[in-house]
């Protein structure tokens, strides 16, 4: 399993039916703002934070995150700055599991083994690389697992049982279940069809399940409780910072759970 043995037994807090993972795009709107947002998220009670290293063609992301990637790159964000920021945040917030999310072109340019070793050395727990299926990246995924960086693989509603089983063979930490077809940031309906999808996902893996794509409020998190172990809030917090500022982040995170 790993991911610090699923966040040390789900932090040994039985009253928390589901853990929360949030998402930021590094360098958007600035690293200084990122620093404030991470602190607000931690105060709000998140257990995991996904740090996205910007890429020019983030194909799995919706308009808000695509724009954030583009603006961060235009402002001059570099991978080395992302790594330095991540190392700083791991030290500042030791109770939170930080993960990298990026695309494989970034990993290739940095150097796959160096990427893994540097991430592990600074305390990053896992990596999410949406454009790296195991058929093309099993060497990297195996290396990551062997060095202690959990490769998080992705299930989709269209994934067959056979595909889920294959992905599970290369995954560690947890499985990221996208709640619907398409890209991030669109509205998601957690209906009977979704419940059937989650049943299939649980049957294909012993790893915890995280659900993202369109999860945006307390009702969504409540609906996920009992179906998944982690709820992922991504685009919502980016829009919140754009519209209301950093001060709105902590109360929003607190509002997601009773």
ZAMARGU-4260 file (C-alpha; in steps of 0.2 Angstrom, whole numbers, plus 5000, padded with zeros to 4 digits):
<rodrens>
0) 5000/5000/5000 | 5013/5013/5006 | 5008/5032/5005 | 5015/5031/5022 | 5004/5016/5025
5) 4989/5026/5020 | 4993/5041/5030 | 4997/5031/5046 | 4980/5022/5047 | 4970/5037/5041
10) 4978/5047/5054 | 4970/5035/5067 | 4955/5047/5068 | 4940/5036/5066 | 4928/5052/5066
15) 4935/5057/5049 | 4926/5046/5036 | 4936/5053/5021 | 4952/5062/5019 | 4954/5077/5009
20) 4967/5081/4995 | 4969/5098/4987 | 4978/5104/4972 | 4988/5119/4968 | 4997/5124/4952
25) 5015/5130/4957 | 5019/5147/4952 | 5001/5152/4949 | 4997/5166/4953 | 5014/5166/4962
30) 5025/5155/4973 | 5021/5168/4987 | 5003/5165/4985 | 5005/5147/4984 | 5014/5147/5001
35) 4999/5156/5008 | 4986/5145/5000 | 4995/5129/5006 | 4996/5136/5024 | 4977/5140/5023
40) 4973/5122/5017 | 4983/5114/5031 | 4974/5125/5044 | 4958/5120/5036 | 4962/5101/5039
45) 4968/5094/5023 | 4978/5078/5024 | 4986/5078/5006 | 4991/5091/4994 | 4994/5089/4975
50) 5008/5101/4969 | 5006/5103/4950 | 5022/5106/4941 | 5016/5117/4926 | 5017/5110/4908
55) 5012/5119/4892 | 5000/5105/4887 | 4991/5099/4902 | 4979/5088/4892 | 4969/5081/4907
60) 4965/5098/4914 | 4950/5109/4912 | 4951/5128/4907 | 4955/5135/4924 | 4970/5124/4927
65) 4976/5125/4909 | 4976/5144/4911 | 4985/5143/4928 | 4998/5132/4920 | 5000/5144/4905
70) 5001/5159/4916 | 5014/5151/4928 | 5025/5147/4913 | 5023/5164/4906 | 5028/5171/4923
75) 5044/5161/4923 | 5041/5147/4934 | 5055/5133/4932 | 5055/5115/4938 | 5070/5119/4949
80) 5059/5132/4958 | 5045/5120/4960 | 5056/5107/4968 | 5064/5120/4980 | 5046/5126/4985
85) 5040/5108/4987 | 5055/5104/4999 | 5051/5120/5009 | 5033/5115/5011 | 5037/5097/5016
90) 5048/5104/5030 | 5035/5117/5035 | 5020/5105/5036 | 5027/5088/5041 | 5009/5082/5045
95) 5003/5083/5027 | 5007/5071/5013 | 5013/5081/4997 | 5013/5073/4980 | 5019/5079/4963
100) 5007/5080/4948 | 5014/5084/4931 | 5016/5077/4913 | 5030/5065/4908 | 5039/5077/4897
105) 5043/5087/4912 | 5050/5071/4920 | 5060/5066/4904 | 5068/5084/4904 | 5073/5083/4922
110) 5079/5065/4921 | 5068/5051/4927 | 5079/5044/4940 | 5085/5061/4946 | 5066/5066/4947
115) 5062/5051/4958 | 5078/5053/4969 | 5076/5071/4972 | 5057/5070/4976 | 5060/5056/4988
120) 5075/5065/4996 | 5064/5080/5000 | 5049/5070/5007 | 5037/5069/4992 | 5026/5054/4995
125) 5019/5051/4977 | 5018/5056/4959 | 5003/5058/4947 | 5008/5058/4929 | 4991/5057/4919
130) 5000/5054/4902 | 5011/5039/4907 | 5001/5022/4905 | 5011/5007/4912 | 5013/5000/4894
135) 5024/5015/4891 | 5031/5019/4908 | 5033/5003/4918 | 5051/5005/4920 | 5049/5022/4928
140) 5034/5017/4938 | 5044/5002/4945 | 5059/5013/4949 | 5048/5025/4958 | 5040/5011/4969
145) 5057/5004/4972 | 5064/5021/4978 | 5049/5025/4989 | 5039/5037/4978 | 5021/5030/4976
150) 5015/5030/4957 | 4997/5035/4958 | 4988/5027/4943 | 4971/5033/4936 | 4954/5024/4934
155) 4940/5031/4923 | 4922/5027/4922 | 4926/5019/4905 | 4940/5008/4912 | 4936/4989/4910
160) 4939/4977/4924 | 4954/4971/4915 | 4961/4988/4913 | 4958/4992/4931 | 4968/4976/4936
165) 4982/4980/4924 | 4984/4998/4932 | 4983/4991/4949 | 4998/4980/4946 | 5009/4996/4943
170) 5001/5007/4956 | 5005/5011/4974 | 4998/5022/4988 | 4981/5024/4981 | 4971/5024/4965
175) 4965/5041/4958 | 4947/5038/4951 | 4941/5052/4939 | 4923/5054/4943 | 4917/5056/4925
180) 4924/5057/4907 | 4932/5073/4901 | 4943/5085/4910 | 4944/5094/4927 | 4933/5108/4933
185) 4916/5102/4926 | 4901/5098/4936 | 4900/5080/4942 | 4884/5070/4946 | 4887/5056/4959
190) 4873/5045/4954 | 4869/5026/4954 | 4880/5024/4938 | 4895/5032/4948 | 4891/5020/4963
195) 4893/5005/4951 | 4909/5012/4944 | 4916/5014/4962 | 4910/4996/4966 | 4920/4990/4951
200) 4935/5000/4956 | 4936/4993/4974 | 4934/4975/4966 | 4950/4978/4956 | 4961/4985/4969
205) 4965/4984/4988 | 4972/5001/4987 | 4962/5016/4994 | 4952/5026/4981 | 4953/5045/4979
210) 4940/5053/4968 | 4942/5069/4959 | 4935/5079/4944 | 4921/5091/4949 | 4921/5088/4968
215) 4917/5105/4975 | 4906/5105/4990 | 4901/5097/5007 | 4887/5087/4998 | 4900/5079/4986
220) 4911/5074/5000 | 4897/5067/5010 | 4891/5057/4995 | 4909/5050/4993 | 4910/5044/5011
225) 4909/5026/5011 | 4913/5025/4993 | 4930/5032/4993 | 4944/5035/5005 | 4950/5052/4998
230) 4940/5067/4991 | 4950/5078/4979 | 4946/5096/4978 | 4955/5104/4963 | 4948/5118/4952
235) 4936/5124/4965 | 4950/5131/4976 | 4959/5139/4962 | 4943/5148/4957 | 4940/5153/4975
240) 4957/5161/4977 | 4954/5170/4960 | 4937/5176/4965 | 4939/5179/4984 | 4957/5178/4989
245) 4967/5167/5000 | 4957/5171/5015 | 4942/5161/5008 | 4952/5145/5007 | 4953/5139/5026
250) 4934/5142/5029 | 4930/5133/5013 | 4941/5118/5017 | 4933/5117/5035 | 4915/5117/5027
255) 4918/5101/5018 | 4917/5090/5033 | 4906/5091/5048
</rodrens>
